Amino acid sequence: MNSERSIYFSKDVVEIDGHQTGLFIESTDFTNPVLLFLHGGPGFPQYAFIKNTGLMWEQEFTVCYWEQRGAGMSYNASTQGELTLEQMVTDTIKIVDYLKCKFAKESIFLLGHSWGALLGSVVASRYPHHFHAYIGVGQFGRFFESNRHTYDFLLETSMKRGDRKAEKDIRSVTFDEKFYQNKDYRRILGRYLDKYGGGAKRCGYSNWQGMKELFTCKRYTWKERFNIPRGSFTSYQALAETMNNADAALLAPRFNIPVYILQGIYDYQTSYKEAKRFYKKIEAPLKKFYTFEESAHSPFVDEKEKFKQILKEDILPLKEESDCLN
């Protein structure tokens, strides 16, 4: 498609059991295959982040950026109730049904990133009939083991760089089974992970930049912008223990659809080793693992052309093959 084609935009609200959830939908052609993007965090929408990269994947897909219960547009403390993995799974299927009906599709693509890759794995494993394929980016494996890799990465990098102040700071934090409740551990993540190239991007990113992108995104109302940090804090508090105890390979051991894992080798938010372990353990009729040699947690940013090429040349043809069979 011509890269200069107009992008059609829709901001939808879907009510689920009395709670309103929001999503952005973009496409150059609403007849394109539909892709539902499940953001990470939990509770941290990624629409603004992706739009600032110039990814332009709405040329091939109708991309749906749903904000999960308790996040951003979908934050409402009085109606959202308890935030649990099972509730998120139920919500996801409601959104899938909405999109299939809205765009008259029998199946859609499901892409999960980070926490969204845990949610997406469970949904795709349980309800394969809704999907052409599952795509995991920054694939969630085991949270504790992944964060052990993160801590080791931070300490080793500080030593390699001769950053004695950072090394002392990192060593002062005890990494144990309750790390997800440890404010000092969260502090060193915020201070060093992006700085050392293992965070959202391989280089040139910070938590401050992420918040700036969200607060300057004109698609949001001011209320929605202020609800983003609230939702992020609330969601993490509600789901951190669930994540810590989760093993995605046990929760989603088998898939009856193709599975694609696209992982940055420098990813230390959801570690490369854990993503590889997940891939090796799961069963699927077709599965492929793609290593992004210059990427951290977001290969759709660090190596967006390679990312788009894989989507276009390897994954999209699945939909065409399915259409031919039908």
Secondary structure as UniProt FT lines:
FT   TURN            3..4
FT   STRAND          8..16
FT   TURN            17..18
FT   STRAND          19..27
FT   TURN            30..31
FT   STRAND          34..38
FT   TURN            41..43
FT   HELIX           47..51
FT   TURN            52..54
FT   HELIX           57..59
FT   STRAND          62..66
FT   TURN            69..70
FT   HELIX           72..74
FT   TURN            77..79
FT   HELIX           85..102
FT   TURN            103..104
FT   STRAND          108..114
FT   HELIX           115..126
FT   HELIX           128..130
FT   STRAND          131..139
FT   HELIX           143..160
FT   TURN            161..162
FT   HELIX           164..171
FT   TURN            177..178
FT   HELIX           179..181
FT   HELIX           183..188
FT   HELIX           189..193
FT   TURN            194..197
FT   HELIX           207..215
FT   TURN            218..219
FT   HELIX           222..245
FT   HELIX           248..251
FT   STRAND          259..264
FT   TURN            265..266
FT   TURN            268..271
FT   HELIX           272..281
FT   STRAND          287..292
FT   TURN            293..294
FT   HELIX           299..302
FT   HELIX           304..310
FT   HELIX           311..315
FT   HELIX           316..325
//
